[in-house]
Amino acid sequence: QVQLVESGGGLVQTGGSLRLSCAASGRSLSTLGLAWFRQAPGKEREFVSTITGSGRSTYYADSVKGRFTISRDNAGNTMTLQMTSLMLEDTAVYYCAASRDVYGRSWPTWYTSPSHFGYWGQGTQVTVSS
């Protein structure tokens, strides 16, 4: 069983920055596929970013490209999302997600679908105000 706990959300003004963290337990992070998703009120959960097991390759939704940076620390069993130049439309609950079933999966396409991830954190609220 994998447990994920997000932290670092909060209230920030437009143009500000936040750093989200996802701490994993129950299984080594190096064996898991990881991604960040977000869900705004009244909207479907959407892909934000994903990172390969080694951390060498990353992929971002167009809406956050150039502003967000994903990273992972397999030794520390954590994943982070550094968010800069935040905009009102970034307001959402942010979730980290993990999957054990990643062998042979197509990078990055497979990792952009929330239905492919079986483990989720409780979410952390990010609110961007003007």
C-alpha positions in Angstrom: 0.0 0.0 0.0 1.2 3.5 -0.8 0.3 6.5 1.2 0.8 10.0 -0.2 0.6 13.3 1.8 0.7 16.7 0.2 1.7 19.9 1.9 2.6 23.5 1.0 -0.6 24.8 -0.3 -2.0 28.2 0.7 -3.2 31.6 -0.3 -0.9 33.7 -2.5 -1.3 36.8 -4.7 -1.0 36.7 -8.5 2.6 36.5 -9.5 3.6 34.8 -6.3 5.1 31.4 -5.7 4.4 28.3 -3.7 6.2 25.0 -3.3 4.1 21.8 -2.9 5.5 18.6 -1.5 4.3 15.1 -1.6 5.7 12.6 0.9 5.3 8.9 0.1 5.3 6.0 2.5 4.7 2.3 2.1 6.8 1.8 -1.0 10.0 3.2 -2.5 9.3 6.2 -4.7 11.8 5.0 -7.2 9.4 2.1 -8.2 6.4 4.4 -8.8 5.1 6.5 -11.6 4.3 10.0 -10.3 2.4 13.0 -11.3 0.6 16.1 -10.1 -3.0 16.8 -10.9 -5.4 19.6 -9.9 -9.1 20.2 -9.7 -10.8 23.5 -9.6 -14.4 23.9 -8.4 -16.9 22.6 -10.9 -14.2 21.2 -13.2 -12.7 17.9 -13.9 -9.4 16.8 -12.5 -6.6 17.8 -14.9 -3.1 16.9 -15.5 -0.3 19.3 -14.3 3.0 17.6 -14.5 4.8 14.2 -14.4 8.4 13.1 -14.0 10.3 9.9 -14.9 11.6 7.5 -12.3 15.1 8.8 -12.6 13.9 12.4 -12.5 15.8 13.2 -15.8 12.7 13.8 -17.9 9.7 16.0 -17.1 6.5 16.9 -18.8 4.0 19.7 -18.2 0.6 20.8 -19.2 0.8 23.8 -21.6 -1.0 25.9 -19.0 1.9 25.6 -16.5 4.9 25.2 -18.8 7.6 27.6 -18.0 6.1 28.5 -14.6 6.0 25.2 -12.7 8.9 22.8 -12.0 8.5 19.2 -10.9 11.2 17.3 -9.1 11.6 14.1 -7.1 13.9 12.8 -4.4 13.8 9.1 -4.5 16.1 8.7 -1.5 13.9 11.0 0.5 10.7 9.6 -0.9 9.4 13.0 -1.8 8.2 14.8 -4.9 7.8 18.6 -5.2 6.1 21.1 -7.4 7.6 24.5 -7.5 5.0 27.0 -8.7 6.0 30.5 -9.8 4.2 33.4 -11.6 0.9 32.1 -10.2 -2.3 33.2 -11.9 -5.9 33.2 -10.8 -6.6 30.2 -12.9 -4.1 28.2 -11.0 -6.5 28.1 -8.0 -7.4 24.5 -7.4 -6.9 21.6 -5.1 -3.6 20.0 -6.1 -3.1 16.2 -5.8 0.0 14.1 -6.1 -0.7 10.7 -7.6 1.3 7.4 -7.9 1.0 4.3 -9.8 2.8 0.9 -9.5 1.6 -0.2 -12.9 4.1 1.7 -15.1 6.1 -1.0 -16.8 6.0 -0.4 -20.6 3.7 2.6 -20.3 4.0 5.3 -23.0 5.8 8.4 -21.8 4.4 10.9 -21.3 0.9 10.3 -22.6 -0.1 7.5 -20.2 0.9 9.6 -17.3 -1.5 12.4 -18.1 -4.6 10.5 -17.4 -5.8 10.5 -13.8 -7.6 7.2 -14.3 -4.2 5.5 -14.6 -3.2 6.3 -11.0 -4.3 4.2 -8.2 -2.8 6.1 -5.3 -3.8 9.7 -4.4 -3.0 12.1 -1.6 -5.7 14.0 0.2 -5.0 17.2 -1.8 -3.8 20.6 -0.8 -5.6 23.8 -1.6 -3.9 26.5 -3.6 -5.7 29.8 -3.8 -4.4 32.7 -6.0 -6.0 36.1 -5.3 -5.7 39.4 -7.2 
